[in-house]
Amino acid sequence: DGGITQSPKYLFRKEGQNVTLSCEQNLNHDAMYWYRQDPGQGLRLIYYSQIVNDFQKGDIAEGYSVSREKKESFPLTVTSAQKNPTAFYLCASSTLQGSPLHFGNGTRLTVT
Amino acid sequence: AQTVTQSQPEMSVQEAETVTLSCTYDTSESDYYLFWYKQPPSRQMILVIRQEAYKQQNATENRFSVNFQKAAKSFSLKISDSQLGDAAMYFCAYRFIQGAQKLVFGQGTRLTINP
């Protein structure tokens, strides 16, 4: 079955450590996105990518980094520069023809 | 910048009744897409319904329908015959049709279904 896989589901890190969240899709979608969700709030865009080896900052990119070396993969690194990294992170993908975004199941990151 | 506003943080409805969730948006574009997503306690984002701005006809998916008022920049979701499984957070979202086609979300409405 085609879909988006995010791993791990839960992730715990100590403050000051970088951590990388995985996102893989087998839908052959060109565009991929990372969103952050805080309790009781909507989704905010961190980074997005339309093609391999290219990506753009979203609304809250500070303290995050991404890469897009393969069409299927769009990992997100939460660096120690991110002031409040504890959140729920959602990865999504879509075609570039205005179709809906397909979402992964998310990763809950807790930094203490 | 495009913004999406959901003015109802929480709503509740009796099972089998009808409920309407409100959404307004701000844009200078003439063509775009609008979506409603549902997020149950599992936190999986599930597409409920989609509307293309160039279509005047309101989208419908089974018990879910929208009232799209382009001039008023309003996009409400009506859920008929509410079921316990409809309980979730509902997010309204706007998608650009040009460029990166980012999806901009509202703050969400938490819907409770009373048995």
Interface residues (C-beta under 8 A of the other chain):
Chain A: A31 Y33 Y35 G40 Q41 G42 L43 R44 L45 Y48 Q50 Q56 G58 F88 L90 A92 S94 L96 G98 P100 L101 F103 N105 G106
Chain B: V4 P9 Y33 F35 S42 R43 Q44 M45 L47 R50 E52 F91 R95 I97 A100 Q101 K102 L103 V104 F105 G106 Q107 G108
